[in-house]
Amino acid sequence: MLTGPTFAPASGGPARQLVVFLHGLGSNGDDLIELAPYFAAALPDAAFFAPDGHEPCDMAPFGRQWFSLRDQSPGAMLAGVESAAVEINAFIDAKLAELNLSDDKLVLVGFSQGTMLALHIAVRRPAAPGVVIGFSGLVIAPERLLEEGEITARPPILLIHGEQDEVVPHGFLSFAQEIFEKLGLPVLSLSRPDLGHSIDDEGLKAAIAFTLQNLG
């Protein structure tokens, strides 16, 4: 089972929502759990988990990864995200059961490689998450989404990306939106001028507002 930092409901009561943060390559759960207090101000009954990637990063002397990016061929990327999906789906299922919550109370928030994983998982779970937020990521193997039966869930998705992203080019934002719109998925996007591979205040505010709007 994956482990990582947590942040308990600010209300002090039982969890009524589950927020799972998925970090980027070479990072760990400590990075994104720092967003929890901002979300908690709007979602005081949410429990937050930021699991560490299940593999040590093979492109840096420290940090974790969900899958290797040494080989960025389509086949290798797909195999990597499918393998990681097994780990994170098991983690999500266990946490939902532990907290006695349904999938519509799940919020998936990814950054970079974590977004790649979140987008892959979110549309393939048996039931749709309540909200999916993807910062600075992309869709892996988009052509697979066109196959019959590949999409099993249609969660609301918000994609946020810096226009000056030097790691994952900004163009992947419009490409992902076009793919999801073509498939009839509810997706919105937000471009952030002058922002690199990062999360800024405006993007964070938009993510929280979108979460509140769609969690009801």
N, C-alpha and C positions, 0 to 999 in steps of 0.2 A: 504493500500500500504506500502511496506517495505521502510524503510529509512536508511540512513547511509552516511558515508563520500564520497565525490566525488573529482575528479581531472580533471580539464578542459583541453581541447587540448592545448598542449604546443605551438602550432603554433599561437594560438589566433583566429583561424578561426573556421568554422563550423566543427562538428565532421564527420569524414569519416569512423571511426570504433568505435565499442562499446566494451569495455573490462569490464567484470563483475567478480569480485573476490568473492569467497564463502569461508568464514572462517571456522575454526574448532570448535569443542565443547568447550564451556567455554570461547570463545574469542568474538570478535566483528569485525565490519568492519574496525576499526582503525588499526587493526593488519596488514591486507593485503594491505590496501591502501598505505602503505609505499613502496610497490613494484612499484607503478604507475610511479614515476619519472624515474625508470630504463627502464620500457617499453616505456615511453614517449620519451626517447632519440632516440629510434628506430622508434616509431610510433607517431610523433608529432601531427598528426591529430586525435588521438584517444581520446575519452571521457571515463573516468574510474569511475566505481561505485562499492562500497563495502558495500552492504546492511547488516544490522545487522540481525542475526537470529530472526525469529518471535516469539520465546519463550525464557523466562529466563532459564538459565541453571539449571537443577534440580540436578546436581551433584557437584555444587560449589556455594559459596555464592555470586558470581558475574558472569558476562559474559552472553552470549546468546547461543542458540543451534537451529539447524534446526529440530531436533527431539530427543526424549529421548533415551539414551543408557542404562538406568537402566535394561531394559529387552532386552537382545541381542539374543533372540530366532529369528529364521528366519522370522516367521510371524510378530513379533513385529517390526523388522527392516524394513521389506517391507512396512508395514502399515505406519511407520514413514516417510520413504523417499517418499512414494506416497503422503502423506499429505503435506509435505514440497514442493514437486514438484509443486503443485497447486499454492503456494505462489510465488515461484521464477519464474515460467513460466509467471505468470501474470505481474510480475515486468519486466521481459525481454521484453515481448510483448509491454508493455507500453513505455519502453525506446526506443525500436527500432522505434516505431511509432512516438514518440516525436522527435527523431533525423532524421526521414525519412531515415532509413537504412534498408537494407535487412538482412536476417539471415546469409548470407555468409560474412558479415562484423562483425559478433559477435565472440568474443573470450571469452570462459569460462575458468576461472582459479580457481581451487579448492585446498584446503589444508585439509587433513584428512577427517573429516566429510563432509566438503565442496566438496571434491573430490567424495565421495560417491554420493552426490546429483548431482554434475555436470555430472558424468558418467551415472547416471540413466536418467537424463533429456536429455542429448545430443543426444542419439540414439532414443529418442521417440518424439522429436519435429516434427512438420509437414515438416519443412525444416531444413537441416543440418547447424549447426553453422560453421563458417569458420575455427575455431581452438578450440580444447579442451586440456587443460593442467591439469594433475592431480598429485599433490604432496602428497605422503605418505597416499594413500587411498586404497580403495578396491571396488569391484563390489558387490552390494547387490543383492541377489536372482539371481545368474547367470543363473540358470536353466530356469528362465522366458524368457531369451533372445532367447531361442531355440524355443519358441512358435511362431506359424505363426502369422504374423502381429504385433508382439511386437516391432520389429525394424522398424522404419519409416525413419530414417536418418542415414547417414554414414559419419560423420565428421572425419577429421584426428585427431588422439589422440596421445598425448605424455604423458607417465607415468614416473614419477621420484620418486625414493624412496631410503632412506638411508639404508645401509646394517645393521646398528646397531639400527634400529628403535625399541624402547622399548614399543611403544604404539600400532602401527599397524605393525605387523611383516613383514619383507621384502619379505617373501614368497608370499604374496598376489600380488606382482608385476608380477611375472612370471605367476601366475594363471590367472590374468586379461588379460595379453597379450595373453595367450593361448586361452582363451575364445573368445576374439575379433578376433584373427587370424582365428580361426575355423569358425567364422561367416563371414569372408571375410571383416572385417573392417580394415581400414588403421591405424595401431597402431605401435608406436615405444616405446621403454623403455630405461631408463637410471638408472643404479644403482650407488649410491654414496658411496664409501668405507669410513668407519669410521664415517659416519653421522648417527645421531639419528633421532628423530621425528622433523625434521626441514627442512629448505631450505637453501642451501649454494650457494656460488657465481657461481660455475660451473653449478649447476642445474638451477639457474636463467638465466644464459647466454644461456643454451641450450633451455630453454623455449622461450626466446625472439627470438633466431635464428629460431626455429621451427615455431613461429608465423609469422615472416617475410616471411619465405619460403612458407607457405600455404595461407597467405592472398593475395599473388601476388602483 
